[in-house]
Amino acid sequence: MMNVSILIPTYKRPEMVIEAIKSCFDQTYPPFEIIVGDDSPDELTSEAIGKIIKTSPIQIKYIHNKPSLKQTENTNMLFSKAHGDKIMLLHDDDLILPEALESLVQVFETDPTIDIAFGKQYIITAEGEVSIDRSQFFNESFFRTEKYSGSILTSLEASLGQQFPNNGYLMDKKVVKEIKFRNYGFGENLGNGCEYDFGLQIGIAGYKMFFLNKYLAKYRVAPNSMSSSKTGDSGYQSFRILKNLSLDTSLAKEIRSLRLYERAPIAITQAVNIGKRREAFQIFTGKWYRRRILTLKGIKRALYILFAPSYKKT
């Protein structure tokens, strides 16, 4: 029997992290342990988890980081504390469906050469409501369809195209012994791009991935999520990384082109927000956006570059 460690980094979301933990309790294949790394400056999460530990059917290890470790080091700390054979990283505002662990463990049991397995994600609102249409579009955009089930994509292609999700995956512990979250990569501080960088590191290393064409998790899109933050830079960071990445397959190059075209608008906005106005202008006039300059959105984005305030100076 495989022992699964579920790792949950959290920051100031006491109610949501309890939801995430409860989704782990509901598994048809119970996890061996749940480890929570809390970066919150207050005691609200500590108090909430303290209550749930008393009646928990699963071993919960709670670690309150004082001082805060921040995302990269908090995640790496959790990796180092895991005792399971397999590891799942779960965001504090996301959920896994009851059959998630059982389904993913079966993938490893069927093919021991697999290093990482994952499925599809439902998109949910801040209140937890599932959007079927958005979920379908989301998964299709990230190559999570029957056409690409199994190990059709190479590990690098799966990482580039984000078929490999940023959480809710199950991986062999050996992966996180060799690959870590990092703050600096591809020639610059990674900011909020550390998750995308982590996936790319895994893809470049060639770990074997398996996509199971089945809904296994719920991914929350909320007003206070990192992707909607005025100081978030994950879109800019992924654009920067993709632009300079060397690739060796035609499909990988096609995926990069697709993602650069998609990411250019948010990369421009986020670059302005974090004080990189020059970089925003370069993307705006560059290959991946210039055809849209004279559109209404293009004109609005030009005005944004010129006049919008920056929320975070670099």
C-alpha positions in Angstrom: 0.0 0.0 0.0 1.3 3.4 -0.9 1.5 6.1 1.8 0.4 9.5 0.5 1.4 12.7 2.2 -0.8 15.7 1.4 1.0 19.0 1.9 -1.0 22.3 2.3 0.8 25.7 2.4 -1.5 28.3 3.8 -1.7 32.1 4.4 -4.6 33.9 6.2 -7.3 31.6 4.9 -8.6 29.7 8.0 -12.0 28.9 6.6 -10.8 27.7 3.2 -7.9 25.6 4.5 -10.4 23.7 6.7 -12.4 23.0 3.6 -9.3 21.8 1.9 -8.5 19.5 4.8 -12.0 18.1 4.9 -11.8 17.2 1.3 -8.8 15.1 2.3 -10.8 13.4 5.0 -13.4 12.4 2.4 -11.0 10.3 0.3 -11.9 6.7 -0.6 -8.2 6.1 -0.4 -7.2 7.8 2.9 -3.9 9.8 3.0 -1.2 8.7 5.4 -0.8 12.2 6.7 -1.7 15.8 6.1 1.0 18.5 6.8 0.0 22.2 6.9 2.6 24.9 6.7 1.0 28.2 8.0 2.6 31.5 7.1 -0.2 33.6 8.7 0.9 36.3 11.1 -2.1 35.7 13.3 -3.5 32.7 15.3 -6.8 32.3 13.4 -5.6 29.4 11.3 -3.8 27.8 14.3 -7.1 27.9 16.3 -9.2 26.5 13.5 -6.8 23.6 12.8 -6.4 23.0 16.5 -10.1 22.2 16.7 -10.2 19.9 13.7 -7.1 18.0 14.8 -9.1 16.8 17.9 -11.5 14.8 15.8 -9.4 14.1 12.7 -9.5 10.6 11.3 -6.1 11.3 9.6 -2.8 12.4 11.2 -2.4 16.1 10.8 0.9 17.9 11.4 0.5 21.6 11.8 3.6 23.9 11.5 3.2 27.7 12.2 6.1 29.5 10.6 7.4 32.3 12.7 8.7 34.3 11.0 6.9 33.7 7.7 8.9 31.6 5.2 7.0 32.9 2.1 5.7 30.6 -0.6 8.9 29.1 -1.9 10.5 28.1 1.4 7.2 27.2 3.0 6.6 24.7 0.1 10.1 23.3 0.3 9.8 22.9 4.1 6.7 20.9 3.6 8.4 18.7 1.0 11.2 18.0 3.5 8.7 17.0 6.3 6.7 14.5 4.2 7.0 10.8 5.2 4.9 9.3 2.4 5.9 7.4 -0.7 3.9 9.7 -2.8 3.2 13.5 -2.3 0.3 15.7 -3.2 0.6 19.5 -3.0 -2.8 21.1 -2.4 -3.5 24.8 -2.3 -5.3 26.1 0.8 -8.2 27.4 -1.3 -8.6 24.3 -3.5 -10.3 20.9 -3.0 -9.8 17.3 -4.1 -12.8 15.1 -5.1 -13.4 11.9 -3.0 -11.9 9.5 -5.6 -8.8 11.6 -6.3 -6.2 9.7 -4.4 -7.6 6.3 -5.2 -7.7 7.1 -8.9 -4.1 8.5 -9.0 -2.7 5.7 -6.8 -4.1 3.2 -9.3 -2.1 4.9 -12.1 1.1 4.2 -10.2 0.1 0.7 -9.4 -0.7 0.0 -13.1 2.5 1.5 -14.3 5.4 1.8 -11.8 7.5 3.9 -14.3 5.1 6.9 -13.8 6.6 9.7 -11.7 3.7 12.1 -11.6 -0.1 11.7 -12.2 -2.9 14.2 -12.3 -6.4 14.7 -13.7 -8.9 17.5 -14.6 -10.0 20.3 -12.4 -13.4 21.9 -12.0 -13.4 25.7 -11.8 -15.2 27.0 -8.7 -16.1 30.4 -7.5 -15.1 31.9 -4.1 -18.3 30.4 -2.8 -17.5 27.0 -4.1 -20.0 26.9 -7.0 -18.8 24.8 -10.0 -18.9 26.4 -13.4 -19.3 23.6 -16.0 -18.7 25.8 -19.0 -15.6 27.5 -17.6 -14.3 24.1 -16.4 -14.6 22.6 -19.9 -12.9 25.6 -21.5 -10.2 25.6 -18.8 -9.3 21.9 -19.3 -9.4 22.0 -23.1 -7.0 25.0 -23.0 -4.5 23.0 -21.0 -4.6 19.8 -23.1 -6.7 17.9 -20.5 -8.9 16.0 -22.9 -9.2 12.4 -24.1 -6.9 13.1 -27.0 -4.0 13.8 -24.6 -4.8 11.2 -21.9 -2.0 9.0 -20.6 1.5 10.0 -21.5 0.9 11.4 -25.0 2.7 14.7 -24.3 6.3 14.6 -23.3 7.0 15.8 -19.8 8.3 19.2 -21.1 5.3 19.6 -23.4 2.9 18.8 -20.5 4.7 21.4 -18.3 4.8 24.1 -21.0 1.2 23.7 -21.8 0.2 23.4 -18.2 -1.5 20.1 -18.6 0.5 19.5 -15.5 -1.4 21.6 -12.9 0.0 23.8 -10.2 -1.5 21.6 -7.4 -3.7 18.5 -6.9 -1.1 16.2 -8.6 0.4 13.1 -7.1 4.1 12.6 -7.4 6.8 10.2 -6.3 8.8 11.5 -3.4 12.0 11.2 -5.3 10.9 14.1 -7.5 10.9 16.6 -4.7 14.1 15.3 -3.3 15.7 16.5 -6.6 13.5 19.4 -7.7 12.7 22.4 -5.4 10.7 25.6 -5.6 13.1 28.5 -6.1 13.1 32.3 -6.0 15.5 32.8 -8.8 15.6 31.2 -12.2 16.0 31.9 -15.9 18.1 35.0 -15.2 15.8 36.9 -12.9 13.8 36.8 -9.6 10.8 34.5 -10.3 8.3 36.3 -8.1 4.9 34.5 -8.3 6.2 32.5 -11.2 7.9 29.9 -8.9 5.0 27.4 -9.4 5.4 27.6 -13.2 9.1 27.3 -12.9 8.7 24.2 -10.6 6.7 22.5 -13.3 9.2 23.5 -16.0 12.1 22.1 -14.0 10.2 18.8 -13.7 9.5 18.8 -17.4 13.1 19.6 -18.4 14.3 16.9 -16.1 12.1 14.4 -18.0 10.1 12.9 -15.2 7.3 10.7 -16.7 3.9 12.2 -16.4 0.4 10.6 -16.8 -2.8 12.6 -17.4 -6.0 10.8 -16.2 -9.0 12.1 -18.2 -11.2 12.4 -15.1 -12.2 15.3 -12.8 -10.3 14.9 -9.6 -10.0 18.4 -8.1 -11.7 21.8 -7.8 -9.6 24.9 -8.6 -10.9 28.1 -7.0 -10.9 31.4 -8.8 -11.6 34.1 -6.3 -11.2 37.9 -6.1 -8.4 37.5 -3.5 -6.5 34.8 -5.4 -2.9 35.3 -6.4 -3.9 35.5 -10.1 -6.2 38.5 -9.6 -3.9 40.4 -7.2 -2.6 43.8 -8.2 0.9 42.8 -7.2 0.8 39.3 -8.7 3.2 38.7 -11.5 2.7 35.0 -12.5 1.6 35.9 -16.0 4.5 38.2 -16.6 6.9 35.7 -15.2 5.6 32.8 -17.3 5.8 35.0 -20.4 9.4 35.9 -19.6 10.4 32.3 -19.1 8.7 31.0 -22.2 10.1 33.7 -24.4 13.7 32.6 -23.7 13.3 28.9 -23.4 15.0 26.6 -25.9 12.8 23.8 -27.2 13.5 20.7 -29.3 10.1 19.4 -30.5 7.7 21.0 -33.0 4.7 20.6 -30.6 6.6 22.2 -27.8 7.3 25.2 -30.0 3.6 25.4 -31.0 2.6 25.3 -27.4 5.0 28.1 -26.5 3.7 30.3 -29.4 0.1 29.7 -28.2 0.9 30.5 -24.6 3.0 33.6 -25.5 0.1 35.0 -27.6 -2.4 34.2 -24.7 -0.2 35.6 -22.0 1.0 38.8 -23.6 -2.0 40.9 -22.4 -1.8 39.9 -18.8 2.0 40.0 -18.9 1.8 43.7 -20.0 -0.7 44.6 -17.3 1.3 42.8 -14.6 4.6 44.3 -15.7 3.1 47.8 -15.3 1.6 46.8 -11.9 5.0 45.7 -10.5 6.9 48.7 -11.8 8.4 47.1 -15.0 6.9 49.7 -17.4 9.7 49.4 -19.9 9.3 45.6 -20.1 5.5 46.1 -20.6 6.2 48.4 -23.6 8.6 45.9 -25.1 5.9 43.1 -24.9 3.3 45.6 -26.2 5.3 46.3 -29.3 6.8 42.9 -29.7 5.9 39.9 -31.8 3.2 38.5 -29.5 1.0 41.6 -29.2 1.8 44.1 -31.9 -1.0 43.0 -34.2 -3.5 43.9 -31.5 -2.2 47.4 -30.8 -4.8 49.2 -32.9 -7.7 47.3 -31.5 -9.9 48.9 -28.7 -8.2 46.7 -26.1 -4.8 47.5 -27.6 -5.5 51.3 -27.2 -6.7 50.8 -23.6 -3.6 48.8 -22.8 -1.4 51.5 -24.3 -3.1 54.0 -22.0 -2.6 51.6 -19.1 1.2 51.5 -19.8 1.4 55.3 -19.9 -0.8 56.2 -17.0 -1.6 53.3 -14.6 0.0 53.4 -11.2 2.4 50.7 -10.2 1.5 48.8 -7.0 4.9 47.2 -6.4 8.2 48.6 -7.3 11.0 46.3 -8.3 
